[in-house]
Amino acid sequence: MKRRDPQSTLQVYPHIYSQPYYELEAWIETNPLDREDALRCFETEGCIPSNLQKSLVGVFPTKEDAICSMEELCEDQGGHFPIFLLRQKPQCMMMPAGTYVKEWTFVHALLEDESLVRNYAESDYTFLGRPKEMIHHSEGDIVVVVEDDRTFWGVVGGLPPVYDGQGHGDWSDDQYLVWSAPGHHHHIRAHHVLHPWSSIPSFITTLLAGIER
């Protein structure tokens, strides 16, 4: 029998798989819709898509490495990547896409908002409400929504519960109600509802302001 080389023996380092890793998702700006295409989407699809498209996903060993890469990308690309989602995940198990222990939203590499409750093994974690200082929008505000693989314009119709130390459900209850067209509303995680980072086209303001909520 061949003798095992002690120098090549597999070594197991304690606790390495219990450490987190960080997944960075970048959204790039595309050409905005003109008025005619926006109106068609508003009437047929129930929303006005914004000019953002998911472009890159990177994996990093530390949060600092991920933020450094994000800042470099913003500097190199001249602001063409306005939105980033940074997710903390455990190395010890596979997790579905979009799940996290913690998630942060950055606009132009600056922290905009963050999750309060993880959306993985969520039955063990209760949403106690969002502190007032972390409720960044008011009813009637025009916002940009990041939802799964798309982004769209909307108007805020309801706010998250305010923190009171009482249970308000799970991670999915930390949400804004957002209207995207008459008869079309969405329940969106609070840190996925963003202030527009550039001027809002006047026709979008007119379309969304006319929604009866």
C-alpha positions as CSV (number, residue, x, y, z in Angstrom):
1,M,0.0,0.0,0.0
2,K,1.3,3.4,-0.9
3,R,2.4,5.4,2.1
4,R,0.6,8.8,2.6
5,D,2.9,11.8,2.4
6,P,2.4,13.6,5.7
7,Q,3.0,16.9,4.0
8,S,0.0,16.5,1.7
9,T,-2.5,15.4,4.4
10,L,-5.7,17.3,4.3
11,Q,-5.8,19.8,7.1
12,V,-9.0,21.0,8.6
13,Y,-8.9,24.4,10.2
14,P,-11.4,24.9,13.1
15,H,-14.2,27.5,12.6
16,I,-13.2,28.5,9.0
17,Y,-16.6,27.4,7.7
18,S,-18.5,29.3,10.3
19,Q,-17.1,32.6,9.1
20,P,-19.2,34.8,6.8
21,Y,-18.5,35.8,3.2
22,Y,-19.8,38.7,1.3
23,E,-21.7,38.9,-2.0
24,L,-21.7,42.2,-3.9
25,E,-24.4,42.8,-6.6
26,A,-23.9,45.8,-8.9
27,W,-26.6,47.5,-11.0
28,I,-25.6,49.4,-14.1
29,E,-27.4,52.4,-15.7
30,T,-28.9,51.8,-19.1
31,N,-30.7,54.2,-21.5
32,P,-33.9,55.5,-19.9
33,L,-37.3,54.8,-21.5
34,D,-38.8,57.6,-23.6
35,R,-42.2,58.9,-22.8
36,E,-44.1,56.6,-25.3
37,D,-42.4,53.4,-24.1
38,A,-42.9,54.4,-20.5
39,L,-46.6,55.0,-21.1
40,R,-47.0,51.7,-22.8
41,C,-45.3,49.8,-19.9
42,F,-47.4,51.8,-17.4
43,E,-50.6,50.7,-19.2
44,T,-49.8,47.1,-20.2
45,E,-47.3,45.9,-17.5
46,G,-48.5,47.9,-14.5
47,C,-45.2,49.7,-13.9
48,I,-42.6,52.0,-15.4
49,P,-39.2,50.3,-15.5
50,S,-36.2,52.4,-14.4
51,N,-33.0,52.5,-16.3
52,L,-31.1,50.0,-14.1
53,Q,-30.0,46.4,-14.9
54,K,-28.3,43.9,-12.8
55,S,-24.8,43.5,-14.1
56,L,-22.2,42.0,-11.8
57,V,-22.0,39.8,-8.8
58,G,-18.8,39.3,-6.9
59,V,-17.8,37.2,-3.8
60,F,-15.4,38.5,-1.2
61,P,-13.9,37.1,2.0
62,T,-14.5,40.3,4.0
63,K,-16.9,43.2,4.0
64,E,-13.9,45.6,3.7
65,D,-12.8,43.8,0.5
66,A,-16.2,44.1,-1.0
67,I,-16.6,47.8,-0.2
68,C,-13.1,48.5,-1.6
69,S,-14.0,46.7,-4.9
70,M,-17.3,48.7,-5.0
71,E,-15.5,52.0,-4.6
72,E,-12.9,51.1,-7.3
73,L,-15.7,50.2,-9.7
74,C,-17.5,53.4,-9.1
75,E,-14.3,55.4,-9.6
76,D,-13.3,53.5,-12.8
77,Q,-16.8,53.6,-14.4
78,G,-17.6,57.2,-13.7
79,G,-20.8,56.6,-11.7
80,H,-22.4,54.1,-14.2
81,F,-23.0,51.7,-11.3
82,P,-25.2,53.7,-9.0
83,I,-26.7,50.8,-7.0
84,F,-25.0,48.0,-5.0
85,L,-26.5,45.4,-2.7
86,L,-24.0,43.8,-0.3
87,R,-25.0,40.6,1.4
88,Q,-23.5,38.8,4.3
89,K,-23.8,35.0,4.1
90,P,-22.4,32.0,6.1
91,Q,-19.8,29.7,4.5
92,C,-21.2,26.7,6.3
93,M,-24.2,26.1,3.9
94,M,-25.6,26.8,0.5
95,M,-28.2,29.6,0.4
96,P,-30.7,30.4,-2.3
97,A,-30.0,33.5,-4.5
98,G,-31.1,36.8,-2.8
99,T,-31.0,35.4,0.8
100,Y,-28.7,36.9,3.5
101,V,-27.9,37.2,7.1
102,K,-27.5,40.9,6.6
103,E,-27.9,43.1,3.5
104,W,-26.8,46.7,2.9
105,T,-27.9,49.0,0.1
106,F,-25.4,51.5,-1.3
107,V,-26.0,54.4,-3.7
108,H,-22.9,55.7,-5.5
109,A,-20.8,53.7,-3.0
110,L,-22.5,55.4,0.0
111,L,-24.5,53.5,2.5
112,E,-28.2,54.2,1.9
113,D,-30.1,51.6,4.0
114,E,-29.9,48.1,5.5
115,S,-31.9,45.1,6.5
116,L,-33.0,44.7,10.1
117,V,-33.9,41.0,10.1
118,R,-32.3,38.3,8.0
119,N,-34.4,36.4,5.4
120,Y,-32.7,33.1,6.0
121,A,-34.1,30.8,8.8
122,E,-36.5,33.7,9.3
123,S,-38.8,31.8,11.7
124,D,-36.2,32.3,14.4
125,Y,-36.1,36.1,14.0
126,T,-38.8,38.6,14.7
127,F,-39.2,42.1,13.2
128,L,-39.8,44.6,16.0
129,G,-40.4,47.6,13.8
130,R,-38.2,50.1,12.0
131,P,-36.7,53.0,14.1
132,K,-38.1,56.3,13.0
133,E,-34.7,57.6,11.9
134,M,-34.5,54.7,9.5
135,I,-37.8,55.4,7.8
136,H,-36.5,57.5,4.9
137,H,-39.7,58.0,2.9
138,S,-43.1,59.5,3.3
139,E,-46.4,58.6,1.7
140,G,-46.6,60.2,-1.7
141,D,-42.8,60.1,-2.3
142,I,-41.7,59.0,-5.8
143,V,-39.1,56.3,-5.4
144,V,-37.1,53.7,-7.3
145,V,-37.7,50.0,-6.3
146,V,-35.2,47.2,-6.6
147,E,-37.1,43.9,-6.7
148,D,-35.3,40.7,-7.6
149,D,-34.1,41.1,-11.2
150,R,-35.9,44.4,-12.1
151,T,-36.2,48.0,-11.0
152,F,-39.2,50.3,-11.5
153,W,-40.6,53.6,-10.5
154,G,-43.3,53.9,-7.8
155,V,-45.0,56.1,-5.3
156,V,-45.1,55.3,-1.6
157,G,-48.5,54.4,-0.3
158,G,-47.7,52.9,3.2
159,L,-44.8,52.9,5.7
160,P,-43.1,50.2,7.8
161,P,-44.3,49.7,11.4
162,V,-42.3,52.0,13.7
163,Y,-40.1,50.2,16.3
164,D,-42.0,49.7,19.6
165,G,-40.3,46.5,20.9
166,Q,-43.3,44.4,19.9
167,G,-43.3,41.7,17.3
168,H,-44.4,42.8,13.8
169,G,-43.8,39.6,11.9
170,D,-40.7,38.5,10.1
171,W,-38.3,40.2,7.6
172,S,-41.0,40.5,4.9
173,D,-43.0,42.9,7.2
174,D,-40.2,45.5,7.2
175,Q,-41.7,47.0,4.0
176,Y,-43.2,49.9,2.2
177,L,-46.4,49.6,0.2
178,V,-45.5,51.0,-3.2
179,W,-48.0,51.8,-6.1
180,S,-46.6,51.4,-9.6
181,A,-49.8,52.0,-11.6
182,P,-53.6,52.1,-10.9
183,G,-54.5,48.8,-9.4
184,H,-50.9,47.6,-9.1
185,H,-49.3,47.8,-5.6
186,H,-46.3,46.0,-4.2
187,H,-44.9,45.2,-0.7
188,I,-41.2,46.0,-1.0
189,R,-38.5,45.4,1.6
190,A,-37.7,48.8,3.2
191,H,-34.0,48.9,2.1
192,H,-35.0,48.1,-1.5
193,V,-37.0,51.4,-1.8
194,L,-34.7,54.2,-2.8
195,H,-34.7,58.0,-3.3
196,P,-34.1,58.8,-7.0
197,W,-30.4,59.7,-7.4
198,S,-31.0,62.0,-10.4
199,S,-33.9,64.2,-11.6
200,I,-37.3,62.5,-12.2
201,P,-38.6,62.9,-15.8
202,S,-41.7,65.1,-15.7
203,F,-43.9,62.6,-17.5
204,I,-43.1,60.0,-14.8
205,T,-44.1,62.5,-12.1
206,T,-47.3,63.1,-13.9
207,L,-48.2,59.4,-14.4
208,L,-47.4,58.4,-10.8
209,A,-49.1,61.5,-9.2
210,G,-52.3,60.5,-10.9
211,I,-52.6,57.1,-9.1
212,E,-55.5,56.9,-6.7
213,R,-54.3,55.2,-3.6
